[in-house]
Amino acid sequence: MATTTTHGTMSGADIVDLCRKHTFFEWSAQGSVDPIPMARAKGVYFWTPEGKRYLDFNSQLMCVNIGHGDERVIRAIADQAAALAYANPFMATEVRGKLGARLAALAPGDIDVFFFTNGGAEANENAIKIARAYTGRHKILARYRSYHGGTYGAMALTGDPRRWSTEPGMPGVVHVLDPYHGMARGWDSAADALADLEEIIQLEGAHTIAAFFLETVSGTNGILIPPDGYLQGVRELCTRHGILMVCDEVMAGFGRTGEWFAVNHWNVVPDIMTMAKGLTSAYLPLGAVGMRRPIAEHFRDKVFQGGLTYNSHPMSCAAALATLSVYEEDDLVGNARRLGPVMTALLKDLAGRHPLVGAHRNIGLFGIVELVRDQKTKEPLAPFGGTSDEMRRLSQIFRDKGLYTFTRWHSFFANPPLCITEAELREGFGIVDAALAELEGSSFST
Ligand SMILES: Cc1ncc(COP(=O)(O)O)c(C=O)c1O
């Protein structure tokens, strides 16, 4: 029998060459990509084929929340593959039903019906359809400092510069400002942000607006933690105007912030909640749209116009069920909650030692550092939507020192797997400290 070996036969350099020759990398000019060859991973670490070790300080793409290589999830996937690898979406399977019930028990309020997708963008695409069908309205509000996925509708919701290349996109989306305006201008109060939002609702015509989509805590746009009262106010405004509140918990959900879902910090129940990433910790692709009971009831006698060949994929559902058990067995949500203040202290320490640090924030193990060229003016170390020699250099220093994290524009992130220990977290911040010192000590001066 012929076998296809896909593991352990190639050098790192050959893997990179082959991937660059025959595959496309996302969000990149193909000529400039410089991927790390990744061969294996365990816990908070991963290795190249040659054995160089990296501390994964970004849970890959803020998704491997339980950590790498968990045998319990691997076994569940293998068992499901052996029993039933695939069933079409019109079938009912045990894993699908059990996952729906488990999520209903975890999700806030009466969010207890779920439509499964392949990932976060598709969850938001389907949430748009559900909101429009349920309300009979077509406009969607979304925020500028947001990312909701790379498909056309989700790109139209997205407020950050990734949207520009797909314009004109799906009609009917109106963007609103966030409570955060960058380091120099800072934060609005919840009351001011809500007053602006209410004005936009009035100007657009509340009766035309189906939903307001918002990341509960915005992720790639800067770990933007809403001021207390903001989400409660959004809830009130949406309820008053018959607008559905749709919280995108694709990145903030599943323990990242120290609660199962970020909305729990503010005791808010959205009408629809989208999720992915931490749902399976990315062991297999899966997203979901969770909806409150009355919304689900609407589709009892009306057709839901949506479908995906891999909806409720049994192997992905099995991965999700096993992942949820890992969160519970290892108290990973509690670990994120406990280590949140440790990360805050480590970030403060960095700020005290490095003039490059202009701002920092974290909630649970969801953290960011914004870098500045000048502490007084708060000029960012790279322009909005762009990069700079210093930021490229910092990425390279992190990489040389065996720390993998996400650098974007003038910021870098601290989003390790939730299984990280305090010692490993300190190890990561030790590398960050040394990297910033090296950058400050090079030709660059603040
Ligand atoms: C908040 C948010 N929503 C949606 C998405 C899109 O998810 P996916 O890449 O699984 O389609 C992302 C991805 O990073 C995200 O961070």
The ligand as an SDF file (V2000), in Angstrom:
LIG
                    3D

 16 16  0  0  0  0  0  0  0  0999 V2000
  -12.8290   38.8850   16.6500 C   0  0  0  0  0  0  0  0  0  0  0  0
  -12.6860   38.0050   15.4590 C   0  0  0  0  0  0  0  0  0  0  0  0
  -13.7690   37.6920   14.7380 N   0  0  0  0  0  0  0  0  0  0  0  0
  -13.6860   36.8960   13.6650 C   0  0  0  0  0  0  0  0  0  0  0  0
  -12.4850   36.3730   13.2540 C   0  0  0  0  0  0  0  0  0  0  0  0
  -12.4240   35.4910   12.0330 C   0  0  0  0  0  0  0  0  0  0  0  0
  -12.2560   34.1750   12.4110 O   0  0  0  0  0  0  0  0  0  0  0  0
  -11.6980   33.0940   11.3380 P   0  0  0  0  0  0  0  0  0  0  0  0
  -10.3120   33.5120   10.9960 O   0  0  0  0  0  0  0  0  0  0  0  0
  -11.7920   31.7960   12.0900 O   0  0  0  0  0  0  0  0  0  0  0  0
  -12.6160   33.1260   10.1730 O   0  0  0  0  0  0  0  0  0  0  0  0
  -11.3320   36.6620   13.9850 C   0  0  0  0  0  0  0  0  0  0  0  0
  -10.0330   36.1000   13.5680 C   0  0  0  0  0  0  0  0  0  0  0  0
   -8.9910   36.4930   14.0100 O   0  0  0  0  0  0  0  0  0  0  0  0
  -11.4300   37.5040   15.1090 C   0  0  0  0  0  0  0  0  0  0  0  0
  -10.3530   37.8250   15.8310 O   0  0  0  0  0  0  0  0  0  0  0  0
  1  2  1  0
  2  3  1  0
  2 15  2  0
  3  4  2  0
  4  5  1  0
  5  6  1  0
  5 12  2  0
  6  7  1  0
  7  8  1  0
  8  9  2  0
  8 10  1  0
  8 11  1  0
 12 13  1  0
 12 15  1  0
 13 14  2  0
 15 16  1  0
M  END
$$$$
